Amino acid sequence: MATADTADTAERVTAPVLPADDRAGDGYDWTDTLEGTAWSVLPNRASEGWDAGSWPNIIFAVARTRDRAGELFGYGTCVEGDTSTHWFRSQDACFEAITAEVFFH
């Protein structure tokens, strides 16, 4: 667990840490580090099934958790070994951010 600020409400929250890349393998190896954590790989996005990322260089993961104030929705990326995490109080805000980042990449 780590502290982070939610992107949509700017709250300080405690949420599951996205495992870091061990830099010993590729993105496929990184997905193995998610096993047993709160995180799941997100291979595609939206009802049309668009690819999310460009495996093995860009991989998305998602998580959902609760704190005292309610639900938290998170997504993380592993881009050529660099990981980043984003948390939201609103599921819709999280989905919009994921879609924007998918199209960015």
Secondary structure, 3 states (H helix, E strand, C coil): CEEEEECCCCCEEEECCCCCCCCCCCHHHHHHHCCCCCCEEECEECCCCEECEECCCEEEEEEEEEECCEEEEEEEEEECCEEEEEEECCHHHHHHHHHHHHHHC
